[in-house]
Amino acid sequence: MRLMSDFIARKYIAPCNIIRIFLGLVVFLLGTGISSLQAQNARVEGRVQTVKGESVPYASVALYDSTNQRPITGEASDSTGHFSLSTKPGIYTLKITFLSFKPYQRRIQLHAGETKSLGVIQLEPTTKSMDEVVVQGERSQMELTFEKRTFQVGKNITSLGGSALDLLNNIPSLTTDFIGTISLRGSSAVRVLINGKPSSIYQNGSKALQSLSADMIKEVQVITNPSAKFSAEGSAGIINIVLKKKEDPGFHGSVGFMQRHPEATQLSTNLNYRKGNINWFFNGSVAHAEDPAHSRTYQRYNSADTSYVYRAINNGNESDYHGDVQIGADFHLPANQTLTVSDTWHFENKTDYWNGAYLDSTFSGLFLDRIDRHNRIGGGEGENEASLEYENPLGGENHKLTANAEYSYSNHKELPHIREVNLQNPSDTLYHQIDDIGTGQNLRFDANFTHPVADSGKVELGMRSTYNWNDNNYTTRERQNGGSWQVLPAFNNNYTSYENTNAAYATLSSYWKSLSYQLGLRAEQYYIQTTLDATGKTSKQTYVDLFPSIFLTYNFNDQQSVQLSYSRRISRPYTRLLLPTTNYSDSRSRFTGNPNLNPEYADSYEGQFLQYWETGSLLTSVYYRHRTGVIRSITKLDNQGIMRTVPINLSQQNAWGIELTAEKDFTDHLTLSGSANLFRSNSKGVYQGEHYQTATNRLTSRLQVQWQILSSLKFQTAIRYNGPAQTIQGHRSATTFVNAALSKDFWDGDATLSINSEDVLNTRREEFTIDNPNYFSRQKFWEPNGIRLNFTYRINQEKDEEE
């Protein structure tokens, strides 16, 4: 609250500036199209479903002239199956087509100013009769469109019972490492969204996603080149995690139980109750896990006054209890308006143990010293996020208003207790206690408006404001030779921070015959202030940036299309990187922030070709990304033999590559899907007179096989390969691993039992090296493979509905 009052008193926000930018965007884009808006147009709308009542997203909906020969206007249905078309009054033929379903055709007459609602339109599946066996098309596990790649979680049995991070590791284009860093096409500058919006709970990405159960997730969308309507944050792209929520009348849902070795137990549930105009929903999971982990380090020092070798051995066990709970309700108001109220809790309580040893020797191998290190880390975290959402479909999908407000509060504490024993002199034992305690608040508002333009276009306008306050206390105490505890001022890092982002965007999209386009422009004003409590030293940064986007799409026919796109994006350094303070976690290494860090910018170009077949699809992507001010962490040896790491805007980078993503049904029961991404990147920069330059080629690939052995028995295996890569200071090794799963349905499909094997061959290991004239370091990480047993029971819900 002190930060908030400072902010108000000193007028850190400049709302007038962002409003001027927003109005300029409106004038620019509306001026190109709204003048052609015809008030006397007519409109037809409806919703496409299967005969089972399931929505059919991305169905092709078109209006033909009275001769049924020439297409007049058309679009794809949205994720709920809804469509809305605007055109001149007249007599038309409506055609709806979707793979594996019979085409739908209907003759309609539209009058001036009329909005004709066709209600629910049901598509019948295409069937084949052969020896009295009926084959019916079903929704694919992977859906490819130019806008995004969507992966259905319910059909991926290798992810059952795992975490969101386990799930992301099974998705093409994405890779994760042992510390949970998520990378998209080789870059970790990725933005994670929940249900299409940034979440304060999961904004830290990998850390929180390790506790989010995959059973709570409906689908994952990967957007490699986002348009201007998305936040510009995340130069590599966006990952959108969509949580489960249904609105069918009555009570239904599912409950799941997971038991894993190494030890982990999880209970999860997804429940839904709708009566009248109110739909209640509940998602939740609680779990306990014991995760052993191991690392080995080899470091060699060679300077004028320091020359020796040391090896570090670390074996640990990370024990935690964690959970996520979401509860809320959809209130369906008159005129198809919807008001959604929800509250989400996340909690974690952990106790980690790490035991290790430093073994010092000369270059020739002569033993010098050994120090045993014991680290016990207690603590935990908790977050609460309240959200209010409003949607008003004023005139269908192309004419609607949405708004959202969100407030969250979080707290965390991490309490390491470190003991280092010198075996050559046991009485010289060193103790450290660290208190890392903090709180945070987040407030966000956003609104989006869509309006049709002329016969085939639409304009989208939106604005967003976010406010973040953090207060963190970091204290280190030391005790040596049985003395008293002493506070170490060099490691007293108490600070407060405040961040504010104001943004506005406008996009204009339309099409002419087989060519469609979208033009967008986004303006973002960003401000950050950090204050060190001990010194009162303040650091401020503020800037306004424009982020354009352009998309051109050409459809050769219903099965083949091509798209060219461009977008400009940004990756801003998070608060800890900006603080000129040093954290204590190891007596031989230090990390210090850099208050002079600037954001890194990226210009991204992409060309894509999409091919559909009756039994599969193929997306071919060629991309190029130019980044400036790339943030790198540089590690150097000081004259005390301590490795010091500092983040800097080191380099510029050029990266280009080709990616193939495909899925193919080889038989009615055997499906193969896979991806391969081959890219090359060049980076170069200068720091303290030393030149850093690297060029690397890397291949990442994934192959998944799904076999329907029997109607109720499925087998799935996934093979991942992440090739080696050069880094700015060294090398990163290749990793290969295999996951497999077998699932069996019983009780008429109401229950499923599955067994999942993680890293079947126990081959997932990673090695990182740093190599320069005075210093060499090699680190190895690995975790034991595991096996999970999962049980799911469905309440008044078919399995295909869950998927």
LINWOMO-V938200 format. One record per residue. RES is the residue in one letter. PSI is psi in whole degrees, -180 to 180 (none if undefined). OMEGA is omega in whole degrees, -180 to 180 (* if undefined). Layout:
BEGIN
RES:PSI:OMEGA
RES:PSI:OMEGA
END
This chain:
BEGIN
M:-30:177
R:-40:178
L:-38:-180
M:-43:-180
S:-39:176
D:-43:-179
F:-43:-180
I:-43:-176
A:-38:-174
R:-1:176
K:58:-178
Y:-25:179
I:141:177
A:77:-175
P:-31:-179
C:-39:-179
N:-47:-176
I:-31:178
I:-40:177
R:-42:179
I:-44:-180
F:-46:-180
L:-35:177
G:-40:177
L:-43:-180
V:-47:-179
V:-42:-178
F:-51:-174
L:-39:178
L:-33:-180
G:-24:-180
T:-15:-174
G:-31:-171
I:-22:179
S:-22:-179
S:4:-180
L:130:-179
Q:117:-175
A:-20:-176
Q:11:177
N:158:174
A:165:-177
R:143:174
V:137:-179
E:163:-180
G:-174:-179
R:132:-177
V:127:179
Q:166:172
T:173:179
V:-17:177
K:-1:179
G:11:179
E:141:178
S:148:177
V:96:180
P:151:173
Y:25:172
A:147:180
S:119:-178
V:125:-176
A:149:172
L:126:177
Y:158:179
D:177:-174
S:-20:178
T:-9:-180
N:26:-177
Q:-39:-172
R:123:177
P:136:-179
I:-48:180
T:163:-180
G:170:178
E:172:172
A:142:176
S:152:-177
D:-171:-174
S:-17:178
T:3:-179
G:2:-176
H:145:175
F:157:178
S:122:-178
L:139:179
S:136:179
T:-180:178
K:158:177
P:148:179
G:-172:178
I:129:-175
Y:168:171
T:122:178
L:128:178
K:133:178
I:127:-180
T:148:175
F:143:-178
L:139:176
S:9:177
F:151:179
K:139:177
P:145:178
Y:137:-178
Q:138:-177
R:136:179
R:131:-178
I:155:175
Q:131:-178
L:135:180
H:159:-178
A:130:178
G:2:-176
E:144:168
T:106:-176
K:120:178
S:122:-179
L:-2:179
G:-145:-179
V:128:176
I:121:-176
Q:130:176
L:135:178
E:137:-179
P:148:172
T:130:-178
T:153:176
K:134:179
S:122:-179
M:111:-178
D:41:176
E:23:175
V:127:-180
V:125:178
V:122:-177
Q:133:179
G:144:176
E:164:-177
R:135:-177
S:155:176
Q:-32:-177
M:123:179
E:124:-176
L:124:171
T:168:179
F:-36:-177
E:-40:-177
K:167:173
R:123:-174
T:132:-177
F:120:-177
Q:118:-175
V:-38:-175
G:-22:-178
K:-4:-180
N:93:-173
I:-16:177
T:-14:-180
S:-8:-177
L:131:178
G:-5:-179
G:-171:178
S:172:176
A:-33:179
L:-39:175
D:-40:-179
L:-46:-179
L:-29:180
N:-11:178
N:7:-173
I:134:178
P:151:179
S:-21:-176
L:144:172
T:152:174
T:152:177
D:-171:-173
F:-23:177
I:7:173
G:8:179
T:129:-179
I:132:178
S:142:176
L:116:-177
R:42:174
G:-2:-179
S:137:-180
S:2:180
A:69:-174
V:141:177
R:127:179
V:126:177
L:153:173
I:120:-177
N:39:176
G:4:-177
K:150:174
P:143:-180
S:130:178
S:-28:-180
I:-44:-175
Y:15:-178
Q:-23:177
N:1:172
G:-112:-167
S:-40:-175
K:-50:-179
A:-32:-178
L:-20:177
Q:-21:-180
S:-9:178
L:120:-176
S:138:176
A:-23:180
D:-16:178
M:-6:-172
I:132:177
K:-50:-178
E:163:177
V:131:179
Q:131:179
V:121:-179
I:107:-173
T:-26:180
N:80:-173
P:152:177
S:179:-176
A:-16:-179
K:-15:176
F:154:173
S:141:-178
A:-9:-178
E:136:179
G:85:-173
S:-21:-179
A:-23:-179
G:-168:-173
I:141:171
I:119:-180
N:118:180
I:118:-178
V:119:-179
L:158:-179
K:138:172
K:126:178
K:164:-177
E:25:178
D:147:180
P:149:178
G:-167:-177
F:130:178
H:171:-179
G:-156:-180
S:155:173
V:146:-178
G:152:177
F:136:180
M:136:173
Q:130:-175
R:152:168
H:125:1
P:160:-164
E:125:171
A:140:178
T:136:-178
Q:140:174
L:128:-178
S:157:-180
T:150:173
N:114:-176
L:150:-177
N:132:176
Y:120:178
R:128:175
K:122:-178
G:-127:-176
N:11:-180
I:129:178
N:114:179
W:141:178
F:150:-178
F:125:173
N:138:180
G:154:173
S:143:173
V:144:-175
A:156:170
H:134:-177
A:144:171
E:109:-174
D:105:174
P:148:179
A:155:-175
H:148:174
S:152:176
R:138:-179
T:136:172
Y:124:180
Q:138:-179
R:124:180
Y:139:179
N:88:178
S:-179:-175
A:-35:-175
D:3:-179
T:116:178
S:107:174
Y:174:-178
V:142:170
Y:149:175
R:138:179
A:134:178
I:126:-180
N:126:175
N:129:-175
G:166:174
N:121:-179
E:112:-177
S:127:180
D:155:170
Y:130:-178
H:163:180
G:158:176
D:133:-179
V:131:174
Q:129:178
I:141:-179
G:-177:-178
A:143:172
D:124:176
F:113:-179
H:112:-174
L:171:177
P:158:179
A:33:176
N:20:176
Q:151:180
T:133:174
L:122:-178
T:128:177
V:130:-179
S:157:177
D:135:-177
T:134:176
W:141:173
H:133:178
F:153:177
E:137:175
N:121:-172
K:157:170
T:109:-178
D:142:178
Y:129:176
W:125:176
N:130:-177
G:178:-180
A:141:171
Y:126:179
L:108:-177
D:142:178
S:168:175
T:172:179
F:-30:-179
S:-6:178
G:5:179
L:126:-178
F:135:179
L:-48:-172
D:159:173
R:133:177
I:122:175
D:136:-176
R:128:-180
H:128:-176
N:120:175
R:123:-176
I:112:174
G:169:177
G:-160:-179
G:-174:-180
E:159:177
G:140:178
E:147:174
N:132:-176
E:118:178
A:136:-174
S:143:176
L:122:-177
E:143:-180
Y:136:178
E:132:179
N:103:178
P:83:-172
L:-41:180
G:38:-180
G:-169:-174
E:-32:-178
N:9:178
H:91:-176
K:166:180
L:131:175
T:148:178
A:154:-176
N:141:173
A:141:-175
E:138:175
Y:138:179
S:154:177
Y:138:-179
S:155:172
N:151:179
H:155:172
K:139:176
E:124:-170
L:78:178
P:140:171
H:113:-171
I:134:175
R:125:179
E:121:-176
V:122:176
N:112:-175
L:-21:176
Q:-24:-180
N:78:-174
P:-27:-180
S:-19:180
D:66:-179
T:135:-176
L:129:179
Y:142:174
H:139:171
Q:133:-178
I:132:173
D:114:177
D:99:-172
I:135:-179
G:164:176
T:158:179
G:152:175
Q:146:-179
N:136:178
L:132:-177
R:139:173
F:140:171
D:156:180
A:145:-179
N:139:-178
F:131:179
T:135:-177
H:136:178
P:151:179
V:124:-180
A:-147:-175
D:-30:-169
S:4:-174
G:173:174
K:151:175
V:140:178
E:132:178
L:145:179
G:159:175
M:153:-178
R:142:173
S:132:178
T:145:-180
Y:131:180
N:131:175
W:134:178
N:142:177
D:116:-174
N:134:178
N:122:-178
Y:114:-177
T:136:178
T:130:177
R:148:-176
E:143:175
R:133:-176
Q:140:177
N:41:177
G:11:-180
G:-168:-179
S:164:179
W:134:179
Q:132:176
V:134:179
L:104:-176
P:-32:-178
A:-21:-179
F:26:173
N:103:-172
N:61:177
N:128:-177
Y:160:171
T:155:179
S:153:178
Y:133:178
E:143:177
N:132:175
T:129:173
N:132:-175
A:152:173
A:146:180
Y:161:173
A:136:176
T:148:175
L:126:180
S:147:178
S:-178:177
Y:158:176
W:113:-174
K:-117:-176
S:2:-177
L:129:176
S:158:-178
Y:160:171
Q:127:176
L:136:-178
G:153:176
L:133:-179
R:138:175
A:134:179
E:131:174
Q:125:-175
Y:140:178
Y:135:175
I:139:176
Q:132:174
T:143:-179
T:127:175
L:122:-174
D:-38:-174
A:-38:-176
T:-15:-175
G:7:-178
K:132:-176
T:140:175
S:134:-178
K:146:172
Q:138:175
T:141:179
Y:157:176
V:131:-178
D:153:174
L:138:-177
F:98:179
P:161:173
S:146:-180
I:132:178
F:127:176
L:127:-177
T:135:177
Y:126:179
N:113:176
F:-41:177
N:-167:-178
D:-18:-175
Q:-16:-174
Q:135:178
S:160:-178
V:148:180
Q:140:171
L:137:-177
S:156:176
Y:141:173
S:153:175
R:135:-176
R:177:-173
I:151:170
S:114:-177
R:143:177
P:137:178
Y:168:-167
T:-46:-174
R:-33:-180
L:-22:-177
L:-14:-174
L:127:-180
P:47:-178
T:162:-177
T:128:176
N:146:178
Y:117:174
S:-15:-176
D:135:-177
S:-9:-177
R:7:178
S:149:-179
R:147:172
F:129:-180
T:134:179
G:173:-175
N:107:-178
P:-10:-179
N:8:179
L:138:175
N:164:177
P:159:171
E:143:-177
Y:151:-179
A:135:169
D:119:-172
S:128:178
Y:140:-177
E:138:172
G:132:-175
Q:143:174
F:125:-176
L:127:-180
Q:125:175
Y:144:167
W:171:177
E:-27:-176
T:13:180
G:-172:-179
S:158:179
L:128:176
L:118:178
T:125:-177
S:133:171
V:128:-173
Y:156:176
Y:134:-179
R:126:177
H:122:-178
R:139:177
T:151:-178
G:33:-176
V:129:-178
I:124:177
R:149:174
S:119:-178
I:130:-180
T:128:-180
K:156:-179
L:129:177
D:-179:-175
N:-2:175
Q:6:-179
G:18:179
I:132:178
M:122:-178
R:130:-178
T:133:180
V:136:176
P:139:179
I:161:169
N:85:-168
L:-45:-161
S:173:163
Q:155:-175
Q:139:171
N:127:-179
A:135:177
W:154:-177
G:179:176
I:138:-177
E:134:177
L:130:177
T:126:-173
A:156:173
E:137:-175
K:129:172
D:106:-179
F:-33:172
T:-179:177
D:-16:-174
H:-2:-177
L:121:-180
T:133:175
L:137:174
S:151:-179
G:173:178
S:154:175
A:131:-179
N:114:178
L:119:-179
F:160:178
R:140:178
S:145:176
N:131:178
S:143:176
K:147:-180
G:174:-179
V:136:177
Y:123:-180
Q:45:177
G:-2:-179
E:132:-178
H:133:177
Y:127:-179
Q:137:178
T:148:173
A:131:-176
T:146:170
N:141:179
R:140:177
L:127:170
T:139:-176
S:162:-178
R:137:175
L:130:-180
Q:135:179
V:129:176
Q:124:-174
W:120:176
Q:90:-175
I:-50:174
L:175:-179
S:-26:-178
S:10:-176
L:123:-178
K:146:174
F:140:180
Q:138:175
T:146:-179
A:132:179
I:128:179
R:139:174
Y:123:175
N:111:-173
G:169:179
P:160:-179
A:147:171
Q:139:175
T:177:-175
I:-23:179
Q:0:-176
G:-130:-169
H:149:175
R:133:-173
S:167:175
A:154:175
T:144:177
T:136:177
F:161:-176
V:132:171
N:149:179
A:154:-179
A:150:177
L:130:-178
S:148:-179
K:127:175
D:144:175
F:180:-174
W:49:179
D:36:178
G:2:180
D:-17:-177
A:151:178
T:133:175
L:130:-179
S:154:175
I:129:-175
N:134:177
S:121:180
E:129:179
D:65:-172
V:-43:-174
L:4:180
N:50:-176
T:-2:-176
R:99:178
R:148:-180
E:146:-180
E:133:179
F:137:178
T:148:169
I:129:-174
D:112:172
N:172:-172
P:-34:-176
N:-5:-171
Y:136:174
F:134:179
S:139:175
R:126:179
Q:137:178
K:138:180
F:142:172
W:157:176
E:151:179
P:150:177
N:167:-175
G:171:179
I:137:-177
R:140:173
L:123:-175
N:141:176
F:130:179
T:132:176
Y:131:-176
R:139:-178
I:113:179
N:42:-175
Q:128:176
E:155:-179
K:-40:-179
D:-25:175
E:-39:179
E:-37:-178
E:none:*
END
